[in-house]
Amino acid sequence: MTDSTLLSAPLFCELVLAAAHPDPGLRLRLGEMGLRPGSRLRVVQRTVGGGRVIEVASTRIALDRRTCRALAAAESAHAA
């Protein structure tokens, strides 16, 4: 998988956050939750409204569709 957004990321695949394009306030809030470029994560659930539930470290975070569209991720080189 090349860089794509969290919307198109497969479930349960280890990913690396490549870039965050949202507005500065949202980027700060995402950083506070551990979502920074280089962070390892997995998409663990798709929601009815188009959002995603992701797992960062041992924490699950629900993100809306707009935010997922703004976050680019790539498959981790360490993925099995």
N, C-alpha and C positions, 0 to 999 in steps of 0.2 A: 504494500500500500504506500503510495506517495502521500505527501502532505494533502490533507483534506480536512474538512470541518468535523466536529464531533457529531453532526447530524448523519454523516455517511460512515462513521466509524463502526466496525463490527462489534458485537457484544463480546465481552470477556477477553478481548485481545489487549495485551499490554501496549500502551501508547506513550509517547512523549509529547508533551505540549510544545508545539513549535513556535507559535506566536499568538498573541492576544491583541485583537484589534478594537475592542470596545472603547467607549469613552473613558477618559482618565479616572473618573470617580469609580466606575465599575471595575476598571483594571486594578485599582487600589484595593477594592473590596475582595476581588478574586485572589489577589496576592495575599491578603490577610487570611484567606481560607486555604492557602497552600497551592494555589493555581498560578504558577509562574512559568515562563518559558523554561523548558528542561525538566519540569515535573513529570513524574511517571504516574499514569492513571489508567483506569479501565472503565469503559461504559458498561454498567451492569443492568440497566433497565431502560426501556423506551416508554415514555408516558403517553397517555391518550392525546394530550394537547401538542405533542411533537417535541417535548423536552426530553431530557435524558437525566438519569441518575448515574453519577460517576463515583468511583472509589479512588481516593487519593490517600496514600498510606493506609490507615485502617478506618478512615472517615468516609462516609457516603454524603454526597452533596447533590441536591436536585437543582438542575439548571433549566431555564425556560428555552424555548426554541430559538429566540433571537440571540441569546447569549451563546448557545451551542453553535449557531451559524457563524459567530464572530471568533470562535476559537479554532485555530488550525492545529492538527495533531498528526503525527506520523507513527507508524508501527515501530516499536522499540527493537533495537538490534539484539536485545537479550530475550526477546519473545521466543517461546518454545515452538 
